[in-house]
Amino acid sequence: MRILITGVGGVTPRSFAHSLRKYSYYAQYEFIGTDSNKYALGLYMNELFNKTYIVPRVSDPEYWNVIDRIIKEEKIDIAIINPELEVVEWAKRSESYTFPCRVLLPDYNLASILVDKAQLTEALEPYGIVPKSFTITKEGLNEKEGLKLPFPFWIRSALGSSGLGSMLIHSFNELKNWISINPNVEKFLASEFLSGRNLGCKMLYFNGELIRSAIAERVYYIMSKVAPSGITGNTCFGRLVNDPGVFNVAKQTMDIMFEKTKAPKHGFFTVDLKEDANGKPMVTEVNVRFVAFTQCYAAGGANIPEDMIRLLDNDPLFNRTFKLYEFEPDMIFLRDVDEQPIIMKEDQLFNSFQNKNLN
């Protein structure tokens, strides 16, 4: 099975590939990788990708000519599109074009709203499942007017992911300074600070049905010291979680957005949630893509990349009955730059630490 994976300079597409290469026995896979950055690590990972290409950025007029040629010449069976900008553009093109390979894409209008945190928050606000929020622009920044939340509050870019522009703000001067040193962020979303767990819920939909879901908690982030917020968008320590309550909020979120946009229930989404002081999950964003620790889910028994491939391949043996993956209790994962993740029991982590201290 020949699979095109775009954006292989990013951790997440490589994590998707590892999930299939290491933990899937459904098929023999050949991965064709693409990226627009010639320094992208994935372009040179010959043990993971059978062949790779440098391609124009998705905003480049030549992008589709190059992608179409790769799909044809490499006889691509399935395309996996992960960078959100590419997901949106592929979804847009699919409205008037039938791809010669199989690809799981969300509705274009739905995807366009989901990638804008401000639009998403506004849509969900009446349902009480998002934190109190408001948008801030440089032009509208005013100390006496427009600040609709008391300090401290959380601020981040209204567009994009990986913790872009994120910071816990304690005063107006701090807000003004933070906005000034992030000139590339045109619009910020300010939200009430939530002190509880940071969670991600994967949601795989196919032809009108929710097929698979799985939950994990982000605890600490790789290279957190380089970010004032401590959030880099790349988890170094997390937990594989069994929590139907979190799933219910994530499902409610997607049901609302499907209904509001009249979009079919089709595509892959990651609903991010943060708990308030009382443990109530509140939605902070919805990504139209997988996350960087996808292979940690797979190692724990929730190989959603394989589920997606089997759906796209119309595998007659695949059970399409909905499944919320359940993990063994107390399973954690550890990740770092240039290292493969480790999956283990949390009590093993602390026992190992204590034993090393005793020695």
C-alpha positions as CSV (number, residue, x, y, z in Angstrom):
1,M,0.0,0.0,0.0
2,R,1.6,3.3,-1.1
3,I,0.8,6.2,1.2
4,L,1.5,9.8,0.7
5,I,2.2,11.7,3.9
6,T,2.6,15.5,3.7
7,G,4.5,17.8,6.0
8,V,7.1,15.2,7.2
9,G,9.3,17.9,8.6
10,G,6.8,18.0,11.5
11,V,6.7,15.6,14.3
12,T,3.0,14.6,13.8
13,P,3.2,13.2,10.3
14,R,6.3,11.2,11.3
15,S,4.4,9.9,14.4
16,F,1.6,8.8,12.1
17,A,4.1,6.9,9.9
18,H,5.7,5.3,13.0
19,S,2.2,4.2,14.2
20,L,1.8,2.2,11.0
21,R,5.4,1.0,10.6
22,K,5.8,-0.2,14.2
23,Y,2.3,-1.2,15.4
24,S,0.2,-2.1,12.3
25,Y,0.2,-5.5,10.6
26,Y,-2.7,-4.7,8.3
27,A,-0.6,-4.2,5.2
28,Q,2.9,-3.7,3.8
29,Y,3.4,0.0,3.7
30,E,5.5,2.2,1.4
31,F,5.5,5.8,2.6
32,I,6.1,8.7,0.2
33,G,6.9,11.9,2.2
34,T,6.7,15.6,1.2
35,D,7.7,18.8,2.8
36,S,8.4,22.4,1.6
37,N,11.5,22.9,3.7
38,K,14.7,21.3,2.4
39,Y,16.1,21.1,5.9
40,A,13.1,19.0,7.1
41,L,14.3,16.0,9.0
42,G,11.7,13.7,7.6
43,L,12.9,14.1,4.1
44,Y,16.1,12.3,5.0
45,M,14.7,9.5,7.2
46,N,15.2,6.6,4.8
47,E,14.4,4.0,7.4
48,L,10.9,5.5,7.7
49,F,10.1,6.9,4.3
50,N,10.7,4.9,1.1
51,K,10.9,8.1,-1.0
52,T,10.6,11.8,-0.3
53,Y,10.0,15.1,-2.2
54,I,10.6,18.7,-1.6
55,V,7.4,20.5,-2.7
56,P,6.2,24.1,-2.9
57,R,4.2,25.6,0.0
58,V,0.5,25.0,-0.2
59,S,0.0,28.7,-1.0
60,D,2.3,28.5,-4.0
61,P,0.5,28.3,-7.4
62,E,2.7,25.3,-8.4
63,Y,1.8,23.3,-5.3
64,W,-1.0,21.3,-7.0
65,N,0.9,20.6,-10.2
66,V,3.7,19.1,-8.1
67,I,1.4,17.1,-5.8
68,D,-0.7,15.8,-8.7
69,R,2.5,14.6,-10.5
70,I,3.7,12.8,-7.3
71,I,0.3,11.1,-6.8
72,K,0.4,9.9,-10.5
73,E,4.0,8.9,-10.8
74,E,4.2,7.2,-7.4
75,K,0.8,5.4,-7.9
76,I,-0.4,6.7,-4.5
77,D,-3.2,4.7,-2.9
78,I,-4.0,6.8,0.1
79,A,-2.9,10.4,1.0
80,I,-2.5,11.5,4.7
81,I,-2.7,15.3,5.0
82,N,-1.7,16.6,8.4
83,P,-0.5,20.2,8.4
84,E,-3.7,22.2,9.0
85,L,-3.2,24.7,6.2
86,E,-2.9,21.8,3.8
87,V,-5.9,20.0,5.2
88,V,-8.0,23.2,4.6
89,E,-6.7,23.6,1.1
90,W,-7.2,19.9,0.2
91,A,-10.7,20.2,1.6
92,K,-11.4,23.3,-0.5
93,R,-10.2,21.6,-3.6
94,S,-12.3,18.5,-2.9
95,E,-15.4,20.6,-3.4
96,S,-14.8,20.7,-7.1
97,Y,-12.2,18.0,-7.7
98,T,-12.1,14.2,-7.2
99,F,-8.6,13.1,-6.1
100,P,-7.3,10.0,-7.8
101,C,-6.2,8.5,-4.4
102,R,-8.3,8.0,-1.3
103,V,-8.1,10.7,1.4
104,L,-10.1,11.5,4.5
105,L,-11.0,15.2,4.5
106,P,-13.4,17.3,6.6
107,D,-15.9,19.6,5.1
108,Y,-14.2,22.8,3.9
109,N,-16.5,25.2,5.7
110,L,-16.2,23.3,8.9
111,A,-12.4,23.1,8.7
112,S,-12.2,26.8,8.1
113,I,-14.1,27.6,11.3
114,L,-12.4,25.0,13.4
115,V,-8.9,26.4,12.7
116,D,-10.0,29.8,13.9
117,K,-10.2,29.5,17.7
118,A,-12.1,32.8,18.0
119,Q,-14.9,31.6,15.6
120,L,-15.0,28.2,17.3
121,T,-15.3,29.8,20.8
122,E,-18.1,32.1,19.6
123,A,-20.0,29.1,18.1
124,L,-19.7,27.1,21.3
125,E,-20.2,29.9,23.9
126,P,-24.0,29.4,24.2
127,Y,-23.5,25.8,25.3
128,G,-21.3,26.6,28.3
129,I,-18.5,24.3,27.2
130,V,-15.8,26.9,26.4
131,P,-14.0,29.3,28.8
132,K,-15.1,33.0,28.8
133,S,-13.2,34.6,26.1
134,F,-12.7,37.7,23.9
135,T,-10.5,38.7,21.0
136,I,-7.7,41.3,21.1
137,T,-6.0,43.1,18.2
138,K,-3.2,45.7,18.4
139,E,-5.6,48.3,17.0
140,G,-8.3,47.6,19.6
141,L,-6.0,47.4,22.6
142,N,-7.2,49.8,25.3
143,E,-6.5,49.7,29.0
144,K,-9.9,51.1,30.0
145,E,-12.0,49.5,27.4
146,G,-12.3,46.1,25.8
147,L,-10.7,43.9,28.5
148,K,-13.6,41.7,29.3
149,L,-11.9,39.4,31.8
150,P,-10.1,40.1,35.1
151,F,-6.4,39.4,35.4
152,P,-4.9,36.9,35.2
153,F,-6.2,35.5,31.9
154,W,-4.8,33.3,29.2
155,I,-3.8,34.7,25.8
156,R,-2.8,32.9,22.6
157,S,-3.0,33.3,18.8
158,A,-6.6,33.0,17.5
159,L,-5.1,31.1,14.5
160,G,-2.5,28.3,14.4
161,S,-1.4,25.7,17.0
162,S,1.6,24.5,19.0
163,G,1.0,27.2,21.7
164,L,1.6,30.1,19.3
165,G,1.4,33.4,21.2
166,S,0.4,31.7,24.5
167,M,1.0,33.5,27.8
168,L,-0.6,33.9,31.2
169,I,-1.2,37.6,31.5
170,H,-1.2,39.4,34.9
171,S,-1.4,43.1,34.0
172,F,-2.1,45.5,31.1
173,N,1.6,46.3,30.7
174,E,2.4,42.7,30.5
175,L,-0.4,42.3,27.8
176,K,0.9,45.3,25.8
177,N,4.5,44.0,25.9
178,W,3.6,40.5,25.0
179,I,1.5,41.7,21.9
180,S,4.4,43.9,20.8
181,I,6.9,41.1,20.8
182,N,4.6,38.9,18.7
183,P,4.2,41.1,15.6
184,N,3.2,38.2,13.4
185,V,0.1,37.4,15.4
186,E,-2.7,39.5,14.0
187,K,-5.4,38.5,16.4
188,F,-5.2,37.0,20.0
189,L,-7.8,35.1,21.9
190,A,-8.0,35.9,25.6
191,S,-9.6,33.3,27.9
192,E,-10.2,32.8,31.5
193,F,-7.4,30.8,33.1
194,L,-8.3,27.1,33.7
195,S,-6.2,25.3,36.3
196,G,-7.2,21.7,35.6
197,R,-6.0,18.9,33.3
198,N,-5.0,19.6,29.7
199,L,-6.6,16.9,27.6
200,G,-6.9,15.8,23.9
201,C,-9.6,13.7,22.5
202,K,-9.2,12.0,19.1
203,M,-12.4,11.7,17.0
204,L,-12.5,9.6,13.8
205,Y,-15.6,10.0,11.7
206,F,-16.4,8.2,8.5
207,N,-19.4,8.6,6.2
208,G,-21.7,10.0,8.8
209,E,-20.6,7.9,11.8
210,L,-18.2,8.3,14.7
211,I,-16.0,5.2,14.5
212,R,-13.2,5.6,17.1
213,S,-12.1,7.9,19.9
214,A,-9.3,8.0,22.4
215,I,-8.1,10.4,25.2
216,A,-4.8,11.5,26.6
217,E,-3.6,14.2,29.0
218,R,-0.7,16.6,28.3
219,V,1.2,17.2,31.6
220,Y,4.6,18.7,30.6
221,Y,6.0,19.9,27.3
222,I,9.3,19.4,25.4
223,M,11.6,22.4,25.8
224,S,9.1,24.2,28.0
225,K,11.8,26.5,29.4
226,V,12.1,28.3,26.0
227,A,8.4,29.3,26.1
228,P,7.2,31.9,28.7
229,S,3.9,30.0,28.9
230,G,5.7,26.7,29.4
231,I,3.7,25.3,26.5
232,T,5.4,24.5,23.2
233,G,2.7,22.3,21.8
234,N,4.9,19.1,22.0
235,T,4.2,16.9,25.0
236,C,7.1,15.3,26.8
237,F,5.1,13.7,29.6
238,G,1.5,12.6,29.3
239,R,-1.1,10.1,30.4
240,L,-3.3,7.8,28.4
241,V,-6.7,8.5,29.9
242,N,-10.0,6.6,30.4
243,D,-12.6,9.3,30.9
244,P,-16.1,9.0,29.3
245,G,-17.0,12.5,30.7
246,V,-14.3,14.1,28.6
247,F,-15.4,12.1,25.6
248,N,-19.0,13.3,26.1
249,V,-17.9,17.0,25.9
250,A,-15.8,16.3,22.9
251,K,-18.6,14.5,21.1
252,Q,-21.1,17.3,22.1
253,T,-18.6,19.8,20.6
254,M,-18.4,18.0,17.2
255,D,-22.2,17.4,17.1
256,I,-22.8,21.1,17.6
257,M,-20.3,22.1,14.9
258,F,-21.6,19.5,12.4
259,E,-25.1,20.9,12.9
260,K,-24.1,24.6,12.7
261,T,-22.1,24.1,9.5
262,K,-24.5,21.4,8.0
263,A,-21.3,19.5,7.4
264,P,-21.2,15.7,7.0
265,K,-19.7,13.7,9.9
266,H,-16.5,12.8,8.1
267,G,-12.9,13.5,8.9
268,F,-10.4,13.3,11.8
269,F,-10.4,15.8,14.6
270,T,-8.6,16.4,17.9
271,V,-10.7,18.2,20.5
272,D,-8.5,19.9,23.0
273,L,-10.0,20.6,26.5
274,K,-8.8,22.1,29.7
275,E,-10.5,21.5,33.1
276,D,-11.6,24.3,35.3
277,A,-10.9,24.4,39.1
278,N,-14.0,22.1,39.6
279,G,-12.8,19.5,37.1
280,K,-15.3,20.5,34.3
281,P,-13.8,20.0,30.8
282,M,-13.9,23.1,28.7
283,V,-13.1,23.1,25.0
284,T,-10.1,25.3,24.0
285,E,-9.6,24.3,20.3
286,V,-10.4,21.7,17.7
287,N,-7.6,20.6,15.4
288,V,-8.3,19.1,12.0
289,R,-5.4,16.8,12.3
290,F,-3.6,14.2,14.4
291,V,-1.2,15.2,17.3
292,A,2.5,14.7,17.8
293,F,2.1,11.8,20.3
294,T,-0.1,9.8,17.9
295,Q,2.3,6.8,18.1
296,C,2.0,6.8,21.9
297,Y,-1.7,6.2,21.5
298,A,-0.9,3.4,19.1
299,A,1.7,1.9,21.5
300,G,-1.0,1.9,24.2
301,G,-3.4,0.0,21.9
302,A,-5.3,2.8,20.1
303,N,-3.9,2.7,16.6
304,I,-6.2,5.2,15.0
305,P,-3.9,5.7,12.0
306,E,-4.5,2.0,11.2
307,D,-8.2,2.4,11.8
308,M,-8.2,5.3,9.2
309,I,-6.3,3.2,6.7
310,R,-8.6,0.3,7.0
311,L,-11.7,2.5,6.5
312,L,-10.2,4.1,3.5
313,D,-9.2,0.7,2.1
314,N,-12.8,-0.5,2.7
315,D,-11.5,-3.5,4.7
316,P,-14.5,-5.9,5.0
317,L,-13.1,-7.3,8.3
318,F,-12.9,-3.9,10.0
319,N,-15.5,-3.5,12.8
320,R,-17.1,-0.2,12.3
321,T,-19.0,-0.3,15.6
322,F,-18.0,2.8,17.6
323,K,-15.2,2.2,20.1
324,L,-13.9,4.5,22.8
325,Y,-10.5,3.0,23.4
326,E,-9.7,2.0,26.9
327,F,-6.2,1.8,28.2
328,E,-4.6,-0.1,31.0
329,P,-4.8,1.9,34.2
330,D,-2.1,4.4,35.0
331,M,-0.4,4.3,31.5
332,I,2.0,7.2,30.8
333,F,4.2,8.2,27.9
334,L,7.6,10.0,27.9
335,R,8.9,11.8,24.8
336,D,11.9,14.0,23.9
337,V,13.6,15.5,20.9
338,D,15.4,12.9,18.7
339,E,14.2,10.0,20.8
340,Q,11.5,7.4,20.5
341,P,8.8,7.6,23.2
342,I,8.5,5.2,26.1
343,I,5.2,3.8,27.3
344,M,5.1,2.6,30.9
345,K,3.0,2.5,34.1
346,E,3.2,5.6,36.2
347,D,4.1,3.8,39.4
348,Q,7.1,2.3,37.5
349,L,8.3,5.8,36.8
350,F,8.4,6.8,40.4
351,N,9.8,3.5,41.6
352,S,12.7,3.7,39.2
353,F,13.4,7.3,40.4
354,Q,13.4,6.2,44.1
355,N,15.6,3.1,43.3
356,K,18.2,5.3,41.5
357,N,18.3,7.7,44.5
358,L,18.9,4.8,46.9
359,N,21.8,3.6,44.8
